[in-house]
Amino acid sequence: MAPIAREPGQKGVNWSNIAVGGIMNMVTTLGQPLEVIKTQMAANRKETMLQALRAVWSRGGVTGFYQGLIPWAWIEASTKGAVLLFTASEIESATVGFGVNPAAAGLLGGMGGGIAQAYATMGFCTCMKTAEITRHKQAASGIKPPSTWAVFADIYRREGIAGINKGVNAVAVRQCTNWGSRMGFARLAESSIRNLRGKDENAKLGALDKILASSIGGALATWNQPIEVVRVEMQSMAKNASANRPAKLTIFNTLGYIYKENGIKGLYRGVTPRIGLGIWQTVCMVSFADYVKAWVKGK
C-alpha cells in the first residue's frame, strides 16, 4: 500500500478502504491450499512436506486442500481485510503527514492494522479454521466428524467466548508482526527499487516493481513463524497430543513445550508454504490494493 494521498480538500477518513480491504482479502483465499499445508505441518511437526501433502490429500483429494475455506476463511477474510486496510491506511496516512518515512509508516500501519483485525474479527474465525483442519483424526479412525457448526456449538457450550477466541493473543502478536513486517519491508523494498532506478522518492513504480517489493516483504515477514506454530498448537484439536502438553496453554508455555518436544526446527515447521502464502497475501493487500484504491478514488 503506497502512502495514502488525500484528495485536495478531503476531510475525515477514507471509508472506501473498508470495502476495498474486504474484497481484496477475499482474493487472498485462493491461497487456501498453502494455508492448509502450513497448518498441517505446524500441527504435526514431525511430518515432512511430502507426508503433509499426502495427509491433506487423504482427507478428500483436492477438496482436502480447501478445508476451513467455507465459511470460516471467507468470513475471516472479508472482515479482517476490511479492518486491516482501513486501519493501516489511516495510520500510515497520519504518520506520513507527520514526516515519518514510508518504511516506518508502513511498519506502524501494518502493526496497528494487524492488532485491530486480530481482536476485532480473527480470534474465533482462526480458531474454527484450525479446528476444521486438525479434527481429521476422528475421520481417520472411522468416526464421522461433527460439522463445522457442531464444533462451534460444542466449543461455545464447554468454554464460552474464551474457548471460541482461544489463542487470540497469539493471533494478535502474529498479525502485528505479520503486517508490520510485510508492509514495512515492502515500503523499504519500494524505496530501494526507486534508488536503484534513480527515481524520485515520490515517483510511481511499475506493476512488476511493486509486485517484486511486495514479494520481498511477504517472504521476509515469515521470520515470525514460531508465533504461528504456537498459535496453531494452542488452537489444535488433534487427539494425539503429548502427555507433556500443558493443560492450560499460554503463549510462553506453548513455546516452551514445542521447543522441548521438537527443538528449534519444530518452531519453523510449515515455513516453506507460509513463504508462498505470505508473498501472495502481500501482493494482494499491498500492490493490487494500491491499484484498486486508486481506481475507487478516481470514480
Disulfide bonds with the S-S distance in Angstrom:
none
